[in-house]
Amino acid sequence: MRSHDELVALTRQRLAAVGLDWDGQGDLPCPTALSNRPLGAVPGHTAADLDAQLEAAQKVFAVWRQTPAPVRGQVVRRWGELLRRHQGDLADLVTIEAGKIASEAWGEVQEMIDVCDYAVGLSRQLWGKTMASERPGHRLAETWHPLGVVGVISAFNFPLAVWAWNAAVAWVCGDPVIWKPSHSAPLSALAADALAKRAFREAGFPDSLSQVLLCTRQLGSALVNDPRVALLSATGSVAMGRVVGPQVAARFGRSLLELGGNNAAVVARSADLELAVRGIVFAAAGTAGQRCTSLRRLIVQRDIAAELTARVVEAYARLPLGDPFDPATRVGPLINRAAGQAFTTAVARAEAQGGRVAVGGRLAEVAGSDATFAQPTVIVMPEQAGVVLEETFAPILYVLAYDDFDQAVALNNAVSQGLSSAVFTTDQREAELFLGPTGADSGIVNVNIGTSGAEIGGAFGGEKETGGGRESGSDSWHAYMRQATNTVNYSRELPLAQGVDFG
């Protein structure tokens, strides 16, 4: 593991590569998952700073919304080029701050690049519809227009990609963006924002189209409540969503919420177990179990439960845990000591509720590191109750047995969250039932692939306490625009709808 001083030096080097001179001074600490010590600090913003950001965003919106969408797309294309050039710089910052292993950090920046490509294409497809009017000489249509200032609140586990999902689409839709990043990853945010600002300046547009708000939770609440924010996109816990959603609704603003996930995979008797184990291990142990789409519950047909559990336990025992910069490492640290305490508490509760720890179950020590590591853990549970119904952001996988497929679907759906679900089966009937209207009630439903690792072309989001929002692909761009229904009368008459006579 690198020493703390080496981490600070590497951070400064990567920031300098994107044009930022960081002196480590300020009133907001810059934590790192790799040493449980601050790298330094950054200046925090004030209420006056937020007001100035919102005023600047409203001012630039007046210009940006009149810019043709394909031109907006070309600016995003340039941002994508800068991300490609600095992919390694950003990935290293993500590893330093969030503790992601190198390949996952690199993959996160690749998501940003991919969503830029998607948004460039989208910039020429912001289409509406023309519909048949019931009145002769009339045309009925819908059009879509830029919405306004978009506020983005992101979480530590994807410190850059979730913002990019929102920002790239918002920008081609004609909206400026103000971003409150996770307090655990302020430097990654500043670096990514610096590249976006460069793209706007090179194209001759004000860099106030992209702004970062570094602040405490109190000032973040001011962003949520400000009526100048047309859309508030927030990623975080269900508890956070319970606060943010009503506050935005109270001022008749729009919210896009991506909240918790207690995700399950059903493994049927017909499943290809080798394929299933590969999908399960990455989904459950990848990112040290700190993805919103991480696999938390493994629902296995009773006849194969013991065999599958043994295979997963064997795979877990071979997962290298340690320095996330080491290419051989598969499981890096938890974000902080509090996450380690939550892991320990959840394991203890599971055991008290009749669970049997099949592998893991403890915090781990890594030579030369002060980071918090948790052993990837499998716990066989007698029933789905208590701690199993809750989301713990740590590498804990609960195993439950089922007898018939209807029971498996019911277990999958019997949690308050509804983000991602998966089924491993070679039975087409089971697959189609799982995908159908009486199947999994999640926003993301997969067959023969794990619960995590979504592509940007498909809309990302979930149901129930996950919040109901959709980001990135498909028609999620509608959230960033306002819809207008247009009726054009090109006749010389004025017939009323539904045949009303008001003559």
Secondary structure, 3 states (H helix, E strand, C coil): CCCHHHHHHHHHHHHHHCCCCCCCCCCEEECCCCCCCCCEEECCCCHHHHHHHHHHHHHHHHHHCCCCHHHHHHHHHHHHHHHHHCHHHHHHHHHHHHCCCHHHHHHHHHHHHHHHHHHHHHCCCCCCCEECCCCCCEEEEEEEEECCEEEEECCCCCCCHHHHHHHHHHHHCCCCEEEECCCCCHHHHHHHHHHHHHHHHHCCCCHHHEEECCCCHHHHHHHHHCCCEEEEEEECCHHHHHHHHHHHHHCCCEEEEECCCCEEEEECCCCCHHHHHHHHHHHHHHHHHCCCCCEEEEEEEHHHHHHHHHHHHHHHHCCCECCCCCCCCCECCCCCHHHHHHHHHHHHHHHHCCCEEEECCCEECCCCCCCCEECCEEEECCCCCHHHHCCCCCCEEEEEEECCHHHHHHHHHCCCEECEEEEECCCHHHHHHHHCCCCCCCCEEEECCCCCCCCCCCEECCEECCCCCCEECCCHHHHHEEEEEEEEECCCCCCCHHHCCCC
